Structures are given as C-alpha cells and as structure tokens.
Amino acid sequence: MKTTDTSPAPRIIVAAFDAGQRMPSREDLATLDEQLRDELARLAGLARGAALTVPPRSRAWYALTAAIDAAEDADRLVMGNGPLTAALHVAELARRVLGLRDALEVTQQ
C-alpha cells in the first residue's frame, strides 16, 4: 500500500508483539508506546481523509470508521507499570496500527 510503504510500522509492530516474550526494559516499552502512538495518529489522519472519499455507509467507509474508533480507544489507554501489562499494552497498540493499515488497504481495492 503506497500510504504506508515507507513507514517504520513493520519493525515497530514486530517489536511490540515480541515484547511479551522478550520483556524489554520500561524505557524500551515507553519508546515503543510513543512510536506506535505516532503511527496511530499518522494512519488515523490518512483514514479520516480516505473516509471522506468513499461513499458513506459503504464497506470501505465502515472499515475505516471502525478502525479509527478502535485506534482512538486504544490511544486513550495508559501503559501499565508492570512489564507484562506494558507489553500487552504495546501489543494492543500494534493491533490497532494493523487495523488501520488493513482498513486503508480496503480503499485501495
């Protein structure tokens, strides 16, 4: 997908999903949290713009608005203090990044 090809998202997503196994330091998890939130904001902006270009109530519109809502919900969460809760948190943010990427791909079809 052209809108996300140059993003660092794949590397960040892998690190986020791997965090539950590796249990990185709190500082590393905080960095991942920040990077994932930046990617969520970037993709949510693209998704909002894409939602304006597709017919309302279409499959693409629903995919985009649902992904935006889910990303906003995840963005409201605060990373936990424990290593496992923090790892689960960054994994959830990564899932929402993937959800936005998938929704944006629907508009490219």
N, CA, C and O atoms as CSV, one atom per row, in Angstrom:
chain,resi,resn,atom,element,x,y,z
A,1,MET,N,N,0.841,-1.166,0.000
A,1,MET,CA,C,0.000,0.000,0.000
A,1,MET,C,C,0.889,1.232,0.000
A,1,MET,O,O,1.794,1.335,0.828
A,2,LYS,N,N,0.659,2.141,-0.882
A,2,LYS,CA,C,1.524,3.294,-1.059
A,2,LYS,C,C,1.564,4.215,0.151
A,2,LYS,O,O,2.597,4.832,0.414
A,3,THR,N,N,0.476,4.323,0.889
A,3,THR,CA,C,0.432,5.269,2.006
A,3,THR,C,C,1.244,4.808,3.206
A,3,THR,O,O,1.527,5.617,4.089
A,4,THR,N,N,1.626,3.546,3.269
A,4,THR,CA,C,2.341,3.056,4.442
A,4,THR,C,C,3.655,2.374,4.102
A,4,THR,O,O,4.339,1.902,5.011
A,5,ASP,N,N,4.039,2.302,2.828
A,5,ASP,CA,C,5.246,1.584,2.439
A,5,ASP,C,C,6.510,2.122,3.093
A,5,ASP,O,O,7.405,1.338,3.409
A,6,THR,N,N,6.614,3.413,3.304
A,6,THR,CA,C,7.839,3.995,3.837
A,6,THR,C,C,7.816,4.145,5.357
A,6,THR,O,O,8.777,4.655,5.933
A,7,SER,N,N,6.764,3.720,6.005
A,7,SER,CA,C,6.672,3.900,7.452
A,7,SER,C,C,7.532,2.870,8.181
A,7,SER,O,O,7.835,1.808,7.636
A,8,PRO,N,N,7.924,3.190,9.416
A,8,PRO,CA,C,8.672,2.230,10.223
A,8,PRO,C,C,7.758,1.207,10.901
A,8,PRO,O,O,8.215,0.416,11.727
A,9,ALA,N,N,6.486,1.221,10.558
A,9,ALA,CA,C,5.499,0.397,11.256
A,9,ALA,C,C,5.837,-1.087,11.309
A,9,ALA,O,O,5.697,-1.678,12.379
A,10,PRO,N,N,6.272,-1.725,10.233
A,10,PRO,CA,C,6.532,-3.169,10.333
A,10,PRO,C,C,7.532,-3.523,11.436
A,10,PRO,O,O,7.317,-4.472,12.190
A,11,ARG,N,N,8.613,-2.768,11.528
A,11,ARG,CA,C,9.624,-3.032,12.557
A,11,ARG,C,C,9.053,-2.799,13.958
A,11,ARG,O,O,9.305,-3.579,14.876
A,12,ILE,N,N,8.292,-1.732,14.110
A,12,ILE,CA,C,7.705,-1.398,15.408
A,12,ILE,C,C,6.681,-2.455,15.815
A,12,ILE,O,O,6.629,-2.859,16.977
A,13,ILE,N,N,5.875,-2.897,14.864
A,13,ILE,CA,C,4.848,-3.902,15.154
A,13,ILE,C,C,5.483,-5.208,15.602
A,13,ILE,O,O,5.027,-5.820,16.567
A,14,VAL,N,N,6.525,-5.637,14.915
A,14,VAL,CA,C,7.223,-6.868,15.302
A,14,VAL,C,C,7.776,-6.726,16.717
A,14,VAL,O,O,7.637,-7.639,17.531
A,15,ALA,N,N,8.396,-5.599,17.011
A,15,ALA,CA,C,8.948,-5.381,18.351
A,15,ALA,C,C,7.852,-5.385,19.408
A,15,ALA,O,O,8.048,-5.913,20.503
A,16,ALA,N,N,6.694,-4.800,19.089
A,16,ALA,CA,C,5.592,-4.756,20.054
A,16,ALA,C,C,5.056,-6.153,20.338
A,16,ALA,O,O,4.821,-6.505,21.494
A,17,PHE,N,N,4.861,-6.948,19.294
A,17,PHE,CA,C,4.353,-8.302,19.504
A,17,PHE,C,C,5.392,-9.201,20.171
A,17,PHE,O,O,5.035,-10.159,20.856
A,18,ASP,N,N,6.656,-8.900,19.977
A,18,ASP,CA,C,7.731,-9.682,20.582
A,18,ASP,C,C,7.962,-9.296,22.042
A,18,ASP,O,O,8.617,-10.034,22.779
A,19,ALA,N,N,7.436,-8.157,22.465
A,19,ALA,CA,C,7.685,-7.653,23.819
A,19,ALA,C,C,7.213,-8.620,24.897
A,19,ALA,O,O,7.835,-8.710,25.956
A,20,GLY,N,N,6.134,-9.338,24.648
A,20,GLY,CA,C,5.640,-10.296,25.636
A,20,GLY,C,C,6.591,-11.453,25.869
A,20,GLY,O,O,6.588,-12.056,26.942
A,21,GLN,N,N,7.400,-11.765,24.880
A,21,GLN,CA,C,8.390,-12.837,25.011
A,21,GLN,C,C,9.706,-12.329,25.593
A,21,GLN,O,O,10.291,-12.963,26.472
A,22,ARG,N,N,10.163,-11.190,25.099
A,22,ARG,CA,C,11.473,-10.668,25.487
A,22,ARG,C,C,11.446,-9.879,26.787
A,22,ARG,O,O,12.457,-9.803,27.485
A,23,MET,N,N,10.310,-9.296,27.119
A,23,MET,CA,C,10.169,-8.416,28.280
A,23,MET,C,C,11.261,-7.339,28.294
A,23,MET,O,O,12.134,-7.342,29.163
A,24,PRO,N,N,11.204,-6.417,27.323
A,24,PRO,CA,C,12.203,-5.345,27.275
A,24,PRO,C,C,12.064,-4.402,28.466
A,24,PRO,O,O,11.104,-4.477,29.233
A,25,SER,N,N,13.031,-3.529,28.599
A,25,SER,CA,C,13.024,-2.578,29.716
A,25,SER,C,C,11.841,-1.620,29.592
A,25,SER,O,O,11.245,-1.472,28.526
A,26,ARG,N,N,11.525,-0.987,30.696
A,26,ARG,CA,C,10.439,0.000,30.729
A,26,ARG,C,C,10.705,1.128,29.727
A,26,ARG,O,O,9.784,1.611,29.067
A,27,GLU,N,N,11.953,1.537,29.622
A,27,GLU,CA,C,12.312,2.608,28.690
A,27,GLU,C,C,12.063,2.179,27.243
A,27,GLU,O,O,11.557,2.962,26.439
A,28,ASP,N,N,12.419,0.932,26.915
A,28,ASP,CA,C,12.184,0.425,25.559
A,28,ASP,C,C,10.692,0.333,25.265
A,28,ASP,O,O,10.249,0.650,24.161
A,29,LEU,N,N,9.921,-0.100,26.256
A,29,LEU,CA,C,8.470,-0.177,26.071
A,29,LEU,C,C,7.866,1.217,25.914
A,29,LEU,O,O,6.946,1.411,25.119
A,30,ALA,N,N,8.377,2.177,26.661
A,30,ALA,CA,C,7.889,3.552,26.533
A,30,ALA,C,C,8.212,4.113,25.148
A,30,ALA,O,O,7.409,4.848,24.572
A,31,THR,N,N,9.375,3.771,24.618
A,31,THR,CA,C,9.737,4.193,23.262
A,31,THR,C,C,8.804,3.566,22.241
A,31,THR,O,O,8.330,4.243,21.329
A,32,LEU,N,N,8.538,2.272,22.391
A,32,LEU,CA,C,7.589,1.593,21.501
A,32,LEU,C,C,6.211,2.231,21.592
A,32,LEU,O,O,5.553,2.457,20.576
A,33,ASP,N,N,5.779,2.518,22.810
A,33,ASP,CA,C,4.487,3.163,23.021
A,33,ASP,C,C,4.416,4.479,22.244
A,33,ASP,O,O,3.434,4.745,21.551
A,34,GLU,N,N,5.444,5.284,22.360
A,34,GLU,CA,C,5.475,6.579,21.670
A,34,GLU,C,C,5.471,6.398,20.149
A,34,GLU,O,O,4.751,7.100,19.439
A,35,GLN,N,N,6.271,5.463,19.658
A,35,GLN,CA,C,6.334,5.230,18.213
A,35,GLN,C,C,5.004,4.712,17.675
A,35,GLN,O,O,4.558,5.125,16.604
A,36,LEU,N,N,4.377,3.816,18.416
A,36,LEU,CA,C,3.090,3.275,17.979
A,36,LEU,C,C,2.004,4.346,18.010
A,36,LEU,O,O,1.163,4.399,17.113
A,37,ARG,N,N,2.015,5.190,19.021
A,37,ARG,CA,C,1.035,6.287,19.079
A,37,ARG,C,C,1.235,7.262,17.912
A,37,ARG,O,O,0.265,7.755,17.338
A,38,ASP,N,N,2.488,7.536,17.570
A,38,ASP,CA,C,2.757,8.396,16.414
A,38,ASP,C,C,2.222,7.760,15.134
A,38,ASP,O,O,1.621,8.438,14.300
A,39,GLU,N,N,2.442,6.461,14.984
A,39,GLU,CA,C,1.956,5.754,13.795
A,39,GLU,C,C,0.430,5.706,13.779
A,39,GLU,O,O,-0.183,5.844,12.721
A,40,LEU,N,N,-0.184,5.510,14.946
A,40,LEU,CA,C,-1.647,5.544,15.026
A,40,LEU,C,C,-2.183,6.900,14.581
A,40,LEU,O,O,-3.145,6.971,13.816
A,41,ALA,N,N,-1.570,7.961,15.052
A,41,ALA,CA,C,-2.026,9.307,14.684
A,41,ALA,C,C,-1.866,9.536,13.183
A,41,ALA,O,O,-2.755,10.094,12.540
A,42,ARG,N,N,-0.743,9.111,12.631
A,42,ARG,CA,C,-0.496,9.291,11.197
A,42,ARG,C,C,-1.524,8.529,10.372
A,42,ARG,O,O,-2.128,9.078,9.450
A,43,LEU,N,N,-1.717,7.251,10.716
A,43,LEU,CA,C,-2.652,6.420,9.953
A,43,LEU,C,C,-4.100,6.854,10.163
A,43,LEU,O,O,-4.902,6.797,9.231
A,44,ALA,N,N,-4.442,7.286,11.374
A,44,ALA,CA,C,-5.811,7.749,11.627
A,44,ALA,C,C,-6.119,8.978,10.777
A,44,ALA,O,O,-7.234,9.120,10.275
A,45,GLY,N,N,-5.143,9.862,10.611
A,45,GLY,CA,C,-5.335,11.020,9.743
A,45,GLY,C,C,-5.566,10.608,8.298
A,45,GLY,O,O,-6.436,11.152,7.617
A,46,LEU,N,N,-4.779,9.641,7.836
A,46,LEU,CA,C,-4.975,9.125,6.477
A,46,LEU,C,C,-6.343,8.463,6.341
A,46,LEU,O,O,-7.025,8.625,5.330
A,47,ALA,N,N,-6.733,7.714,7.376
A,47,ALA,CA,C,-8.025,7.016,7.332
A,47,ALA,C,C,-9.186,8.007,7.340
A,47,ALA,O,O,-10.182,7.801,6.646
A,48,ARG,N,N,-9.066,9.079,8.119
A,48,ARG,CA,C,-10.124,10.101,8.119
A,48,ARG,C,C,-10.270,10.727,6.730
A,48,ARG,O,O,-11.381,10.938,6.244
A,49,GLY,N,N,-9.152,11.012,6.115
A,49,GLY,CA,C,-9.192,11.564,4.764
A,49,GLY,C,C,-9.781,10.579,3.769
A,49,GLY,O,O,-10.569,10.960,2.903
A,50,ALA,N,N,-9.403,9.319,3.892
A,50,ALA,CA,C,-9.925,8.292,2.985
A,50,ALA,C,C,-11.421,8.097,3.191
A,50,ALA,O,O,-12.152,7.853,2.231
A,51,ALA,N,N,-11.882,8.203,4.437
A,51,ALA,CA,C,-13.313,8.019,4.721
A,51,ALA,C,C,-14.157,9.096,4.042
A,51,ALA,O,O,-15.328,8.870,3.738
A,52,LEU,N,N,-13.573,10.246,3.808
A,52,LEU,CA,C,-14.296,11.325,3.122
A,52,LEU,C,C,-14.412,11.085,1.617
A,52,LEU,O,O,-15.237,11.705,0.946
A,53,THR,N,N,-13.588,10.189,1.097
A,53,THR,CA,C,-13.566,9.961,-0.352
A,53,THR,C,C,-14.376,8.751,-0.791
A,53,THR,O,O,-14.568,8.538,-1.988
A,54,VAL,N,N,-14.853,7.958,0.157
A,54,VAL,CA,C,-15.635,6.771,-0.200
A,54,VAL,C,C,-17.107,7.038,0.104
A,54,VAL,O,O,-17.425,7.902,0.921
A,55,PRO,N,N,-17.996,6.309,-0.540
A,55,PRO,CA,C,-19.424,6.523,-0.270
A,55,PRO,C,C,-19.767,6.225,1.196
A,55,PRO,O,O,-19.344,5.204,1.738
A,56,PRO,N,N,-20.530,7.117,1.834
A,56,PRO,CA,C,-20.956,6.858,3.213
A,56,PRO,C,C,-21.708,5.532,3.305
A,56,PRO,O,O,-22.477,5.168,2.415
A,57,ARG,N,N,-21.469,4.834,4.388
A,57,ARG,CA,C,-22.111,3.555,4.689
A,57,ARG,C,C,-21.667,2.418,3.766
A,57,ARG,O,O,-22.277,1.349,3.765
A,58,SER,N,N,-20.631,2.639,2.997
A,58,SER,CA,C,-20.093,1.569,2.153
A,58,SER,C,C,-19.197,0.667,3.002
A,58,SER,O,O,-18.885,0.993,4.147
A,59,ARG,N,N,-18.791,-0.455,2.439
A,59,ARG,CA,C,-17.908,-1.382,3.151
A,59,ARG,C,C,-16.613,-0.670,3.566
A,59,ARG,O,O,-16.155,-0.818,4.699
A,60,ALA,N,N,-16.038,0.091,2.655
A,60,ALA,CA,C,-14.798,0.805,2.952
A,60,ALA,C,C,-15.013,1.852,4.046
A,60,ALA,O,O,-14.169,2.008,4.928
A,61,TRP,N,N,-16.134,2.564,3.993
A,61,TRP,CA,C,-16.423,3.582,5.000
A,61,TRP,C,C,-16.530,2.946,6.386
A,61,TRP,O,O,-15.960,3.451,7.353
A,62,TYR,N,N,-17.264,1.835,6.474
A,62,TYR,CA,C,-17.390,1.148,7.761
A,62,TYR,C,C,-16.040,0.632,8.252
A,62,TYR,O,O,-15.729,0.746,9.437
A,63,ALA,N,N,-15.247,0.072,7.362
A,63,ALA,CA,C,-13.924,-0.426,7.754
A,63,ALA,C,C,-13.059,0.710,8.290
A,63,ALA,O,O,-12.388,0.560,9.311
A,64,LEU,N,N,-13.080,1.825,7.610
A,64,LEU,CA,C,-12.271,2.968,8.033
A,64,LEU,C,C,-12.749,3.546,9.360
A,64,LEU,O,O,-11.942,3.777,10.261
A,65,THR,N,N,-14.047,3.780,9.489
A,65,THR,CA,C,-14.542,4.395,10.727
A,65,THR,C,C,-14.384,3.454,11.925
A,65,THR,O,O,-14.093,3.907,13.032
A,66,ALA,N,N,-14.571,2.163,11.713
A,66,ALA,CA,C,-14.374,1.206,12.814
A,66,ALA,C,C,-12.909,1.171,13.241
A,66,ALA,O,O,-12.612,1.127,14.435
A,67,ALA,N,N,-12.001,1.189,12.284
A,67,ALA,CA,C,-10.573,1.175,12.611
A,67,ALA,C,C,-10.159,2.463,13.319
A,67,ALA,O,O,-9.350,2.433,14.247
A,68,ILE,N,N,-10.712,3.586,12.882
A,68,ILE,CA,C,-10.413,4.865,13.537
A,68,ILE,C,C,-10.914,4.848,14.978
A,68,ILE,O,O,-10.188,5.240,15.891
A,69,ASP,N,N,-12.147,4.397,15.188
A,69,ASP,CA,C,-12.705,4.331,16.544
A,69,ASP,C,C,-11.875,3.418,17.443
A,69,ASP,O,O,-11.586,3.767,18.587
A,70,ALA,N,N,-11.491,2.250,16.930
A,70,ALA,CA,C,-10.696,1.308,17.723
A,70,ALA,C,C,-9.330,1.902,18.056
A,70,ALA,O,O,-8.828,1.721,19.165
A,71,ALA,N,N,-8.734,2.604,17.111
A,71,ALA,CA,C,-7.435,3.231,17.352
A,71,ALA,C,C,-7.548,4.332,18.403
A,71,ALA,O,O,-6.680,4.465,19.267
A,72,GLU,N,N,-8.612,5.114,18.327
A,72,GLU,CA,C,-8.809,6.178,19.322
A,72,GLU,C,C,-9.029,5.593,20.712
A,72,GLU,O,O,-8.535,6.136,21.700
A,73,ASP,N,N,-9.765,4.490,20.791
A,73,ASP,CA,C,-9.962,3.827,22.084
A,73,ASP,C,C,-8.625,3.358,22.656
A,73,ASP,O,O,-8.343,3.578,23.834
A,74,ALA,N,N,-7.812,2.721,21.836
A,74,ALA,CA,C,-6.512,2.224,22.296
A,74,ALA,C,C,-5.590,3.372,22.677
A,74,ALA,O,O,-4.797,3.249,23.610
A,75,ASP,N,N,-5.690,4.479,21.965
A,75,ASP,CA,C,-4.830,5.629,22.238
A,75,ASP,C,C,-5.153,6.269,23.587
A,75,ASP,O,O,-4.303,6.943,24.168
A,76,ARG,N,N,-6.356,6.070,24.083
A,76,ARG,CA,C,-6.742,6.626,25.391
A,76,ARG,C,C,-6.144,5.837,26.560
A,76,ARG,O,O,-6.078,6.340,27.682
A,77,LEU,N,N,-5.716,4.617,26.299
A,77,LEU,CA,C,-5.189,3.767,27.362
A,77,LEU,C,C,-3.796,4.219,27.780
A,77,LEU,O,O,-3.030,4.752,26.977
A,78,VAL,N,N,-3.488,3.996,29.044
A,78,VAL,CA,C,-2.182,4.339,29.590
A,78,VAL,C,C,-1.400,3.049,29.788
A,78,VAL,O,O,-1.947,2.045,30.245
A,79,MET,N,N,-0.131,3.081,29.445
A,79,MET,CA,C,0.709,1.903,29.600
A,79,MET,C,C,0.849,1.556,31.082
A,79,MET,O,O,1.098,2.432,31.912
A,80,GLY,N,N,0.689,0.287,31.403
A,80,GLY,CA,C,0.793,-0.170,32.782
A,80,GLY,C,C,2.218,-0.087,33.310
A,80,GLY,O,O,3.167,0.081,32.543
A,81,ASN,N,N,2.357,-0.206,34.621
A,81,ASN,CA,C,3.672,-0.119,35.251
A,81,ASN,C,C,4.441,-1.428,35.221
A,81,ASN,O,O,5.671,-1.424,35.176
A,82,GLY,N,N,3.735,-2.542,35.246
A,82,GLY,CA,C,4.400,-3.837,35.231
A,82,GLY,C,C,4.875,-4.213,33.839
A,82,GLY,O,O,4.343,-3.721,32.844
A,83,PRO,N,N,5.878,-5.086,33.764
A,83,PRO,CA,C,6.410,-5.451,32.456
A,83,PRO,C,C,5.392,-6.164,31.561
A,83,PRO,O,O,5.348,-5.913,30.357
A,84,LEU,N,N,4.581,-7.040,32.133
A,84,LEU,CA,C,3.607,-7.764,31.318
A,84,LEU,C,C,2.479,-6.846,30.857
A,84,LEU,O,O,2.078,-6.896,29.694
A,85,THR,N,N,1.969,-6.014,31.750
A,85,THR,CA,C,0.890,-5.106,31.342
A,85,THR,C,C,1.383,-4.109,30.294
A,85,THR,O,O,0.645,-3.760,29.373
A,86,ALA,N,N,2.616,-3.654,30.431
A,86,ALA,CA,C,3.177,-2.740,29.434
A,86,ALA,C,C,3.355,-3.449,28.096
A,86,ALA,O,O,3.089,-2.865,27.046
A,87,ALA,N,N,3.802,-4.702,28.123
A,87,ALA,CA,C,3.974,-5.472,26.887
A,87,ALA,C,C,2.627,-5.719,26.209
A,87,ALA,O,O,2.517,-5.620,24.987
A,88,LEU,N,N,1.608,-6.039,27.001
A,88,LEU,CA,C,0.272,-6.232,26.432
A,88,LEU,C,C,-0.262,-4.932,25.841
A,88,LEU,O,O,-0.938,-4.940,24.812
A,89,HIS,N,N,0.040,-3.832,26.489
A,89,HIS,CA,C,-0.405,-2.525,26.007
A,89,HIS,C,C,0.195,-2.201,24.641
A,89,HIS,O,O,-0.527,-1.794,23.731
A,90,VAL,N,N,1.499,-2.376,24.488
A,90,VAL,CA,C,2.108,-2.055,23.192
A,90,VAL,C,C,1.629,-3.027,22.116
A,90,VAL,O,O,1.519,-2.653,20.948
A,91,ALA,N,N,1.346,-4.265,22.502
A,91,ALA,CA,C,0.794,-5.217,21.527
A,91,ALA,C,C,-0.590,-4.767,21.061
A,91,ALA,O,O,-0.923,-4.909,19.884
A,92,GLU,N,N,-1.388,-4.231,21.966
A,92,GLU,CA,C,-2.715,-3.727,21.584
A,92,GLU,C,C,-2.591,-2.526,20.644
A,92,GLU,O,O,-3.335,-2.424,19.668
A,93,LEU,N,N,-1.676,-1.635,20.928
A,93,LEU,CA,C,-1.454,-0.510,20.016
A,93,LEU,C,C,-1.026,-1.015,18.638
A,93,LEU,O,O,-1.464,-0.490,17.614
A,94,ALA,N,N,-0.175,-2.028,18.620
A,94,ALA,CA,C,0.269,-2.601,17.341
A,94,ALA,C,C,-0.906,-3.209,16.580
A,94,ALA,O,O,-0.991,-3.078,15.359
A,95,ARG,N,N,-1.809,-3.872,17.296
A,95,ARG,CA,C,-3.005,-4.429,16.641
A,95,ARG,C,C,-3.832,-3.323,15.996
A,95,ARG,O,O,-4.365,-3.498,14.900
A,96,ARG,N,N,-3.934,-2.206,16.664
A,96,ARG,CA,C,-4.721,-1.093,16.122
A,96,ARG,C,C,-4.030,-0.460,14.915
A,96,ARG,O,O,-4.699,-0.009,13.985
A,97,VAL,N,N,-2.703,-0.423,14.925
A,97,VAL,CA,C,-1.966,0.043,13.744
A,97,VAL,C,C,-2.271,-0.877,12.564
A,97,VAL,O,O,-2.536,-0.410,11.456
A,98,LEU,N,N,-2.233,-2.178,12.808
A,98,LEU,CA,C,-2.549,-3.135,11.741
A,98,LEU,C,C,-3.983,-2.964,11.259
A,98,LEU,O,O,-4.255,-3.073,10.063
A,99,GLY,N,N,-4.901,-2.698,12.182
A,99,GLY,CA,C,-6.295,-2.487,11.804
A,99,GLY,C,C,-6.464,-1.288,10.888
A,99,GLY,O,O,-7.226,-1.341,9.923
A,100,LEU,N,N,-5.756,-0.212,11.186
A,100,LEU,CA,C,-5.820,0.972,10.326
A,100,LEU,C,C,-5.199,0.690,8.960
A,100,LEU,O,O,-5.728,1.109,7.930
A,101,ARG,N,N,-4.079,-0.018,8.960
A,101,ARG,CA,C,-3.441,-0.357,7.681
A,101,ARG,C,C,-4.369,-1.218,6.830
A,101,ARG,O,O,-4.497,-0.999,5.626
A,102,ASP,N,N,-5.005,-2.183,7.453
A,102,ASP,CA,C,-5.942,-3.046,6.714
A,102,ASP,C,C,-7.116,-2.241,6.162
A,102,ASP,O,O,-7.521,-2.432,5.016
A,103,ALA,N,N,-7.657,-1.348,6.974
A,103,ALA,CA,C,-8.792,-0.533,6.527
A,103,ALA,C,C,-8.390,0.375,5.368
A,103,ALA,O,O,-9.171,0.577,4.438
A,104,LEU,N,N,-7.191,0.915,5.418
A,104,LEU,CA,C,-6.722,1.750,4.317
A,104,LEU,C,C,-6.536,0.932,3.042
A,104,LEU,O,O,-6.750,1.436,1.939
A,105,GLU,N,N,-6.143,-0.315,3.192
A,105,GLU,CA,C,-5.993,-1.181,2.016
A,105,GLU,C,C,-7.333,-1.458,1.354
A,105,GLU,O,O,-7.395,-1.623,0.135
A,106,VAL,N,N,-8.409,-1.512,2.136
A,106,VAL,CA,C,-9.747,-1.734,1.570
A,106,VAL,C,C,-10.084,-0.625,0.580
A,106,VAL,O,O,-10.723,-0.874,-0.443
A,107,THR,N,N,-9.657,0.596,0.882
A,107,THR,CA,C,-9.967,1.715,-0.017
A,107,THR,C,C,-9.127,1.669,-1.287
A,107,THR,O,O,-9.472,2.312,-2.279
A,108,GLN,N,N,-8.035,0.920,-1.267
A,108,GLN,CA,C,-7.175,0.813,-2.445
A,108,GLN,C,C,-7.674,-0.242,-3.430
A,108,GLN,O,O,-7.194,-0.307,-4.561
A,109,GLN,N,N,-8.630,-1.065,-3.008
A,109,GLN,CA,C,-9.109,-2.164,-3.863
A,109,GLN,C,C,-10.110,-1.695,-4.875
A,109,GLN,O,O,-10.607,-2.495,-5.668
